[in-house]
């Protein structure tokens, strides 16, 4: 019985994401998040700059 409930829940969730208006909003939000993450990790993006600054800071503590 428990496996059946989990399967039904997964089926409903997939149906919502794929066909429902709520799913449309979820897909749009996921796409916006993907774009933000891609920008963040690209050269000159926030993550790229932060990692470079961290490496610079760590390097300043040792004579590597």
HTML snippet that shows the backbone in 3Dmol.js (N, CA, C, O; Angstrom):
<script src="https://3Dmol.org/build/3Dmol-min.js"></script>
<div id="view" style="width:600px;height:400px;position:relative"></div>
<script>
const pdb = `
ATOM      1  N   UNK A   1       0.833  -1.195   0.000  1.00  0.00           N
ATOM      2  CA  UNK A   1       0.000   0.000   0.000  1.00  0.00           C
ATOM      3  C   UNK A   1       0.871   1.251   0.000  1.00  0.00           C
ATOM      4  O   UNK A   1       0.584   2.201  -0.728  1.00  0.00           O
ATOM      5  N   UNK A   2       1.933   1.263   0.808  1.00  0.00           N
ATOM      6  CA  UNK A   2       2.784   2.452   0.895  1.00  0.00           C
ATOM      7  C   UNK A   2       3.436   2.767  -0.448  1.00  0.00           C
ATOM      8  O   UNK A   2       3.476   3.928  -0.854  1.00  0.00           O
ATOM      9  N   UNK A   3       3.945   1.756  -1.141  1.00  0.00           N
ATOM     10  CA  UNK A   3       4.551   1.955  -2.456  1.00  0.00           C
ATOM     11  C   UNK A   3       3.557   2.538  -3.450  1.00  0.00           C
ATOM     12  O   UNK A   3       3.915   3.371  -4.282  1.00  0.00           O
ATOM     13  N   UNK A   4       2.316   2.100  -3.359  1.00  0.00           N
ATOM     14  CA  UNK A   4       1.264   2.602  -4.248  1.00  0.00           C
ATOM     15  C   UNK A   4       1.011   4.084  -3.980  1.00  0.00           C
ATOM     16  O   UNK A   4       0.861   4.865  -4.919  1.00  0.00           O
ATOM     17  N   UNK A   5       0.963   4.473  -2.712  1.00  0.00           N
ATOM     18  CA  UNK A   5       0.748   5.878  -2.373  1.00  0.00           C
ATOM     19  C   UNK A   5       1.896   6.738  -2.886  1.00  0.00           C
ATOM     20  O   UNK A   5       1.668   7.829  -3.407  1.00  0.00           O
ATOM     21  N   UNK A   6       3.120   6.259  -2.744  1.00  0.00           N
ATOM     22  CA  UNK A   6       4.269   7.014  -3.232  1.00  0.00           C
ATOM     23  C   UNK A   6       4.222   7.153  -4.748  1.00  0.00           C
ATOM     24  O   UNK A   6       4.520   8.219  -5.285  1.00  0.00           O
ATOM     25  N   UNK A   7       3.851   6.084  -5.433  1.00  0.00           N
ATOM     26  CA  UNK A   7       3.772   6.104  -6.892  1.00  0.00           C
ATOM     27  C   UNK A   7       2.701   7.099  -7.343  1.00  0.00           C
ATOM     28  O   UNK A   7       2.916   7.872  -8.277  1.00  0.00           O
ATOM     29  N   UNK A   8       1.550   7.072  -6.672  1.00  0.00           N
ATOM     30  CA  UNK A   8       0.470   7.994  -7.023  1.00  0.00           C
ATOM     31  C   UNK A   8       0.886   9.440  -6.774  1.00  0.00           C
ATOM     32  O   UNK A   8       0.564  10.326  -7.566  1.00  0.00           O
ATOM     33  N   UNK A   9       1.592   9.677  -5.690  1.00  0.00           N
ATOM     34  CA  UNK A   9       2.065  11.031  -5.395  1.00  0.00           C
ATOM     35  C   UNK A   9       3.048  11.513  -6.437  1.00  0.00           C
ATOM     36  O   UNK A   9       2.991  12.665  -6.869  1.00  0.00           O
ATOM     37  N   UNK A  10       3.948  10.637  -6.843  1.00  0.00           N
ATOM     38  CA  UNK A  10       4.926  11.001  -7.869  1.00  0.00           C
ATOM     39  C   UNK A  10       4.222  11.266  -9.193  1.00  0.00           C
ATOM     40  O   UNK A  10       4.562  12.208  -9.908  1.00  0.00           O
ATOM     41  N   UNK A  11       3.246  10.434  -9.511  1.00  0.00           N
ATOM     42  CA  UNK A  11       2.487  10.604 -10.756  1.00  0.00           C
ATOM     43  C   UNK A  11       1.768  11.954 -10.772  1.00  0.00           C
ATOM     44  O   UNK A  11       1.780  12.655 -11.784  1.00  0.00           O
ATOM     45  N   UNK A  12       1.146  12.312  -9.659  1.00  0.00           N
ATOM     46  CA  UNK A  12       0.452  13.608  -9.563  1.00  0.00           C
ATOM     47  C   UNK A  12       1.435  14.767  -9.679  1.00  0.00           C
ATOM     48  O   UNK A  12       1.162  15.752 -10.365  1.00  0.00           O
ATOM     49  N   UNK A  13       2.580  14.648  -9.005  1.00  0.00           N
ATOM     50  CA  UNK A  13       3.576  15.724  -9.042  1.00  0.00           C
ATOM     51  C   UNK A  13       4.093  15.933 -10.461  1.00  0.00           C
ATOM     52  O   UNK A  13       4.231  17.070 -10.913  1.00  0.00           O
ATOM     53  N   UNK A  14       4.378  14.848 -11.159  1.00  0.00           N
ATOM     54  CA  UNK A  14       4.861  14.953 -12.541  1.00  0.00           C
ATOM     55  C   UNK A  14       3.777  15.558 -13.421  1.00  0.00           C
ATOM     56  O   UNK A  14       4.064  16.405 -14.267  1.00  0.00           O
ATOM     57  N   UNK A  15       2.546  15.132 -13.229  1.00  0.00           N
ATOM     58  CA  UNK A  15       1.427  15.693 -13.988  1.00  0.00           C
ATOM     59  C   UNK A  15       1.284  17.185 -13.756  1.00  0.00           C
ATOM     60  O   UNK A  15       1.037  17.944 -14.694  1.00  0.00           O
ATOM     61  N   UNK A  16       1.436  17.608 -12.512  1.00  0.00           N
ATOM     62  CA  UNK A  16       1.349  19.030 -12.187  1.00  0.00           C
ATOM     63  C   UNK A  16       2.445  19.814 -12.881  1.00  0.00           C
ATOM     64  O   UNK A  16       2.181  20.847 -13.495  1.00  0.00           O
ATOM     65  N   UNK A  17       3.662  19.331 -12.787  1.00  0.00           N
ATOM     66  CA  UNK A  17       4.800  20.043 -13.375  1.00  0.00           C
ATOM     67  C   UNK A  17       4.677  20.108 -14.893  1.00  0.00           C
ATOM     68  O   UNK A  17       5.033  21.118 -15.500  1.00  0.00           O
ATOM     69  N   UNK A  18       4.180  19.048 -15.505  1.00  0.00           N
ATOM     70  CA  UNK A  18       4.155  18.980 -16.967  1.00  0.00           C
ATOM     71  C   UNK A  18       2.943  19.666 -17.595  1.00  0.00           C
ATOM     72  O   UNK A  18       3.042  20.153 -18.721  1.00  0.00           O
ATOM     73  N   UNK A  19       1.801  19.721 -16.904  1.00  0.00           N
ATOM     74  CA  UNK A  19       0.584  20.179 -17.572  1.00  0.00           C
ATOM     75  C   UNK A  19      -0.144  21.312 -16.865  1.00  0.00           C
ATOM     76  O   UNK A  19      -0.844  22.081 -17.524  1.00  0.00           O
ATOM     77  N   UNK A  20      -0.012  21.441 -15.598  1.00  0.00           N
ATOM     78  CA  UNK A  20      -0.784  22.392 -14.810  1.00  0.00           C
ATOM     79  C   UNK A  20      -0.213  23.803 -14.923  1.00  0.00           C
ATOM     80  O   UNK A  20       0.969  23.974 -15.221  1.00  0.00           O
ATOM     81  N   UNK A  21      -1.048  24.811 -14.688  1.00  0.00           N
ATOM     82  CA  UNK A  21      -0.587  26.208 -14.682  1.00  0.00           C
ATOM     83  C   UNK A  21       0.466  26.414 -13.589  1.00  0.00           C
ATOM     84  O   UNK A  21       1.435  27.148 -13.781  1.00  0.00           O
ATOM     85  N   UNK A  22       0.266  25.766 -12.457  1.00  0.00           N
ATOM     86  CA  UNK A  22       1.250  25.819 -11.373  1.00  0.00           C
ATOM     87  C   UNK A  22       2.590  25.256 -11.851  1.00  0.00           C
ATOM     88  O   UNK A  22       3.648  25.775 -11.496  1.00  0.00           O
ATOM     89  N   UNK A  23       2.539  24.200 -12.653  1.00  0.00           N
ATOM     90  CA  UNK A  23       3.748  23.615 -13.225  1.00  0.00           C
ATOM     91  C   UNK A  23       4.441  24.571 -14.173  1.00  0.00           C
ATOM     92  O   UNK A  23       5.670  24.614 -14.227  1.00  0.00           O
ATOM     93  N   UNK A  24       3.656  25.344 -14.928  1.00  0.00           N
ATOM     94  CA  UNK A  24       4.226  26.350 -15.836  1.00  0.00           C
ATOM     95  C   UNK A  24       5.054  27.358 -15.041  1.00  0.00           C
ATOM     96  O   UNK A  24       6.161  27.714 -15.443  1.00  0.00           O
ATOM     97  N   UNK A  25       4.516  27.812 -13.918  1.00  0.00           N
ATOM     98  CA  UNK A  25       5.243  28.755 -13.059  1.00  0.00           C
ATOM     99  C   UNK A  25       6.503  28.092 -12.512  1.00  0.00           C
ATOM    100  O   UNK A  25       7.557  28.724 -12.452  1.00  0.00           O
ATOM    101  N   UNK A  26       6.405  26.833 -12.114  1.00  0.00           N
ATOM    102  CA  UNK A  26       7.567  26.106 -11.593  1.00  0.00           C
ATOM    103  C   UNK A  26       8.657  25.994 -12.660  1.00  0.00           C
ATOM    104  O   UNK A  26       9.838  26.179 -12.366  1.00  0.00           O
ATOM    105  N   UNK A  27       8.259  25.692 -13.895  1.00  0.00           N
ATOM    106  CA  UNK A  27       9.240  25.575 -14.977  1.00  0.00           C
ATOM    107  C   UNK A  27       9.891  26.924 -15.275  1.00  0.00           C
ATOM    108  O   UNK A  27      11.096  26.991 -15.518  1.00  0.00           O
ATOM    109  N   UNK A  28       9.104  27.992 -15.258  1.00  0.00           N
ATOM    110  CA  UNK A  28       9.662  29.327 -15.485  1.00  0.00           C
ATOM    111  C   UNK A  28      10.653  29.697 -14.384  1.00  0.00           C
ATOM    112  O   UNK A  28      11.716  30.250 -14.664  1.00  0.00           O
ATOM    113  N   UNK A  29      10.308  29.395 -13.138  1.00  0.00           N
ATOM    114  CA  UNK A  29      11.210  29.681 -12.020  1.00  0.00           C
ATOM    115  C   UNK A  29      12.495  28.865 -12.123  1.00  0.00           C
ATOM    116  O   UNK A  29      13.582  29.372 -11.844  1.00  0.00           O
ATOM    117  N   UNK A  30      12.370  27.606 -12.524  1.00  0.00           N
ATOM    118  CA  UNK A  30      13.554  26.755 -12.679  1.00  0.00           C
ATOM    119  C   UNK A  30      14.459  27.289 -13.783  1.00  0.00           C
ATOM    120  O   UNK A  30      15.682  27.277 -13.641  1.00  0.00           O
ATOM    121  N   UNK A  31      13.871  27.756 -14.879  1.00  0.00           N
ATOM    122  CA  UNK A  31      14.655  28.314 -15.976  1.00  0.00           C
ATOM    123  C   UNK A  31      15.364  29.596 -15.537  1.00  0.00           C
ATOM    124  O   UNK A  31      16.526  29.813 -15.883  1.00  0.00           O
ATOM    125  N   UNK A  32      14.667  30.445 -14.776  1.00  0.00           N
ATOM    126  CA  UNK A  32      15.291  31.673 -14.272  1.00  0.00           C
ATOM    127  C   UNK A  32      16.448  31.338 -13.334  1.00  0.00           C
ATOM    128  O   UNK A  32      17.497  31.980 -13.392  1.00  0.00           O
ATOM    129  N   UNK A  33      16.266  30.345 -12.476  1.00  0.00           N
ATOM    130  CA  UNK A  33      17.326  29.917 -11.568  1.00  0.00           C
ATOM    131  C   UNK A  33      18.514  29.382 -12.353  1.00  0.00           C
ATOM    132  O   UNK A  33      19.663  29.678 -12.023  1.00  0.00           O
ATOM    133  N   UNK A  34      18.246  28.595 -13.391  1.00  0.00           N
ATOM    134  CA  UNK A  34      19.315  28.059 -14.236  1.00  0.00           C
ATOM    135  C   UNK A  34      20.121  29.195 -14.856  1.00  0.00           C
ATOM    136  O   UNK A  34      21.352  29.160 -14.859  1.00  0.00           O
ATOM    137  N   UNK A  35      19.433  30.193 -15.374  1.00  0.00           N
ATOM    138  CA  UNK A  35      20.130  31.336 -15.992  1.00  0.00           C
ATOM    139  C   UNK A  35      20.973  32.091 -14.966  1.00  0.00           C
ATOM    140  O   UNK A  35      22.105  32.481 -15.251  1.00  0.00           O
ATOM    141  N   UNK A  36      20.417  32.295 -13.771  1.00  0.00           N
ATOM    142  CA  UNK A  36      21.165  32.986 -12.714  1.00  0.00           C
ATOM    143  C   UNK A  36      22.412  32.205 -12.323  1.00  0.00           C
ATOM    144  O   UNK A  36      23.481  32.786 -12.140  1.00  0.00           O
ATOM    145  N   UNK A  37      22.277  30.893 -12.197  1.00  0.00           N
ATOM    146  CA  UNK A  37      23.425  30.061 -11.834  1.00  0.00           C
ATOM    147  C   UNK A  37      24.483  30.066 -12.928  1.00  0.00           C
ATOM    148  O   UNK A  37      25.678  30.133 -12.639  1.00  0.00           O
ATOM    149  N   UNK A  38      24.049  29.995 -14.181  1.00  0.00           N
ATOM    150  CA  UNK A  38      25.005  30.039 -15.289  1.00  0.00           C
ATOM    151  C   UNK A  38      25.769  31.358 -15.289  1.00  0.00           C
ATOM    152  O   UNK A  38      26.980  31.375 -15.511  1.00  0.00           O
ATOM    153  N   UNK A  39      25.069  32.460 -15.043  1.00  0.00           N
ATOM    154  CA  UNK A  39      25.729  33.768 -14.990  1.00  0.00           C
ATOM    155  C   UNK A  39      26.698  33.833 -13.818  1.00  0.00           C
ATOM    156  O   UNK A  39      27.779  34.413 -13.930  1.00  0.00           O
ATOM    157  N   UNK A  40      26.312  33.241 -12.700  1.00  0.00           N
ATOM    158  CA  UNK A  40      27.150  33.268 -11.505  1.00  0.00           C
ATOM    159  C   UNK A  40      28.457  32.517 -11.694  1.00  0.00           C
ATOM    160  O   UNK A  40      29.500  32.953 -11.206  1.00  0.00           O
ATOM    161  N   UNK A  41      28.411  31.385 -12.401  1.00  0.00           N
ATOM    162  CA  UNK A  41      29.629  30.585 -12.547  1.00  0.00           C
ATOM    163  C   UNK A  41      30.427  30.937 -13.793  1.00  0.00           C
ATOM    164  O   UNK A  41      31.534  30.432 -13.979  1.00  0.00           O
ATOM    165  N   UNK A  42      29.881  31.796 -14.650  1.00  0.00           N
ATOM    166  CA  UNK A  42      30.617  32.178 -15.856  1.00  0.00           C
ATOM    167  C   UNK A  42      31.790  33.089 -15.486  1.00  0.00           C
ATOM    168  O   UNK A  42      31.831  33.653 -14.392  1.00  0.00           O
ATOM    169  N   UNK A  43      32.728  33.223 -16.400  1.00  0.00           N
ATOM    170  CA  UNK A  43      33.902  34.083 -16.174  1.00  0.00           C
ATOM    171  C   UNK A  43      33.420  35.495 -15.847  1.00  0.00           C
ATOM    172  O   UNK A  43      32.656  36.087 -16.609  1.00  0.00           O
ATOM    173  N   UNK A  44      33.862  36.025 -14.725  1.00  0.00           N
ATOM    174  CA  UNK A  44      33.450  37.352 -14.285  1.00  0.00           C
ATOM    175  C   UNK A  44      32.178  37.351 -13.460  1.00  0.00           C
ATOM    176  O   UNK A  44      31.782  38.388 -12.928  1.00  0.00           O
ATOM    177  N   UNK A  45      31.525  36.185 -13.348  1.00  0.00           N
ATOM    178  CA  UNK A  45      30.319  36.079 -12.533  1.00  0.00           C
ATOM    179  C   UNK A  45      30.669  36.087 -11.053  1.00  0.00           C
ATOM    180  O   UNK A  45      31.838  35.985 -10.681  1.00  0.00           O
ATOM    181  N   UNK A  46      29.658  36.207 -10.220  1.00  0.00           N
ATOM    182  CA  UNK A  46      29.850  36.326  -8.775  1.00  0.00           C
ATOM    183  C   UNK A  46      30.679  35.182  -8.209  1.00  0.00           C
ATOM    184  O   UNK A  46      31.623  35.423  -7.456  1.00  0.00           O
ATOM    185  N   UNK A  47      30.348  33.946  -8.554  1.00  0.00           N
ATOM    186  CA  UNK A  47      31.068  32.790  -8.020  1.00  0.00           C
ATOM    187  C   UNK A  47      32.507  32.777  -8.496  1.00  0.00           C
ATOM    188  O   UNK A  47      33.422  32.508  -7.717  1.00  0.00           O
ATOM    189  N   UNK A  48      32.710  33.067  -9.766  1.00  0.00           N
ATOM    190  CA  UNK A  48      34.061  33.098 -10.337  1.00  0.00           C
ATOM    191  C   UNK A  48      34.931  34.125  -9.617  1.00  0.00           C
ATOM    192  O   UNK A  48      36.073  33.841  -9.255  1.00  0.00           O
ATOM    193  N   UNK A  49      34.383  35.308  -9.415  1.00  0.00           N
ATOM    194  CA  UNK A  49      35.118  36.376  -8.733  1.00  0.00           C
ATOM    195  C   UNK A  49      35.379  35.985  -7.280  1.00  0.00           C
ATOM    196  O   UNK A  49      36.473  36.214  -6.764  1.00  0.00           O
ATOM    197  N   UNK A  50      34.388  35.402  -6.621  1.00  0.00           N
ATOM    198  CA  UNK A  50      34.543  35.005  -5.216  1.00  0.00           C
ATOM    199  C   UNK A  50      35.616  33.940  -5.045  1.00  0.00           C
ATOM    200  O   UNK A  50      36.415  34.011  -4.111  1.00  0.00           O
ATOM    201  N   UNK A  51      35.642  32.958  -5.931  1.00  0.00           N
ATOM    202  CA  UNK A  51      36.653  31.902  -5.840  1.00  0.00           C
ATOM    203  C   UNK A  51      38.038  32.493  -6.064  1.00  0.00           C
ATOM    204  O   UNK A  51      38.983  32.156  -5.350  1.00  0.00           O
ATOM    205  N   UNK A  52      38.160  33.366  -7.043  1.00  0.00           N
ATOM    206  CA  UNK A  52      39.457  34.003  -7.294  1.00  0.00           C
ATOM    207  C   UNK A  52      39.924  34.804  -6.072  1.00  0.00           C
ATOM    208  O   UNK A  52      41.102  34.769  -5.714  1.00  0.00           O
ATOM    209  N   UNK A  53      39.008  35.515  -5.446  1.00  0.00           N
ATOM    210  CA  UNK A  53      39.341  36.297  -4.252  1.00  0.00           C
ATOM    211  C   UNK A  53      39.736  35.380  -3.098  1.00  0.00           C
ATOM    212  O   UNK A  53      40.665  35.693  -2.354  1.00  0.00           O
ATOM    213  N   UNK A  54      39.042  34.249  -2.940  1.00  0.00           N
ATOM    214  CA  UNK A  54      39.385  33.288  -1.897  1.00  0.00           C
ATOM    215  C   UNK A  54      40.785  32.726  -2.120  1.00  0.00           C
ATOM    216  O   UNK A  54      41.566  32.627  -1.174  1.00  0.00           O
ATOM    217  N   UNK A  55      41.109  32.362  -3.344  1.00  0.00           N
ATOM    218  CA  UNK A  55      42.444  31.840  -3.664  1.00  0.00           C
ATOM    219  C   UNK A  55      43.498  32.901  -3.366  1.00  0.00           C
ATOM    220  O   UNK A  55      44.554  32.594  -2.814  1.00  0.00           O
ATOM    221  N   UNK A  56      43.213  34.147  -3.732  1.00  0.00           N
ATOM    222  CA  UNK A  56      44.154  35.237  -3.464  1.00  0.00           C
ATOM    223  C   UNK A  56      44.372  35.399  -1.957  1.00  0.00           C
ATOM    224  O   UNK A  56      45.502  35.568  -1.501  1.00  0.00           O
ATOM    225  N   UNK A  57      43.290  35.345  -1.201  1.00  0.00           N
ATOM    226  CA  UNK A  57      43.381  35.496   0.253  1.00  0.00           C
ATOM    227  C   UNK A  57      44.179  34.349   0.872  1.00  0.00           C
ATOM    228  O   UNK A  57      45.058  34.586   1.700  1.00  0.00           O
ATOM    229  N   UNK A  58      43.887  33.124   0.484  1.00  0.00           N
ATOM    230  CA  UNK A  58      44.615  31.968   1.016  1.00  0.00           C
ATOM    231  C   UNK A  58      46.088  32.056   0.636  1.00  0.00           C
ATOM    232  O   UNK A  58      46.962  31.777   1.457  1.00  0.00           O
ATOM    233  N   UNK A  59      46.361  32.438  -0.590  1.00  0.00           N
ATOM    234  CA  UNK A  59      47.751  32.554  -1.051  1.00  0.00           C
ATOM    235  C   UNK A  59      48.513  33.614  -0.272  1.00  0.00           C
ATOM    236  O   UNK A  59      49.729  33.510  -0.108  1.00  0.00           O
ATOM    237  N   UNK A  60      47.819  34.622   0.205  1.00  0.00           N
ATOM    238  CA  UNK A  60      48.497  35.688   0.944  1.00  0.00           C
ATOM    239  C   UNK A  60      48.990  35.213   2.313  1.00  0.00           C
ATOM    240  O   UNK A  60      49.853  35.855   2.912  1.00  0.00           O
ATOM    241  N   UNK A  61      48.452  34.094   2.813  1.00  0.00           N
ATOM    242  CA  UNK A  61      48.853  33.565   4.110  1.00  0.00           C
ATOM    243  C   UNK A  61      50.030  32.606   4.032  1.00  0.00           C
ATOM    244  O   UNK A  61      50.588  32.234   5.065  1.00  0.00           O
ATOM    245  N   UNK A  62      50.413  32.206   2.849  1.00  0.00           N
ATOM    246  CA  UNK A  62      51.525  31.273   2.726  1.00  0.00           C
ATOM    247  C   UNK A  62      52.489  31.765   1.650  1.00  0.00           C
ATOM    248  O   UNK A  62      52.148  32.624   0.837  1.00  0.00           O
ATOM    249  N   UNK A  63      53.659  31.224   1.661  1.00  0.00           N
ATOM    250  CA  UNK A  63      54.636  31.610   0.640  1.00  0.00           C
ATOM    251  C   UNK A  63      54.690  30.529  -0.430  1.00  0.00           C
ATOM    252  O   UNK A  63      55.747  29.958  -0.698  1.00  0.00           O
ATOM    253  N   UNK A  64      53.554  30.258  -1.031  1.00  0.00           N
ATOM    254  CA  UNK A  64      53.418  29.184  -2.038  1.00  0.00           C
ATOM    255  C   UNK A  64      53.969  29.617  -3.389  1.00  0.00           C
ATOM    256  O   UNK A  64      53.936  28.843  -4.346  1.00  0.00           O
TER     257      UNK A  64
END
`;
const viewer = $3Dmol.createViewer("view");
viewer.addModel(pdb, "pdb");
viewer.setStyle({}, {cartoon: {color: "spectrum"}});
viewer.zoomTo();
viewer.render();
</script>
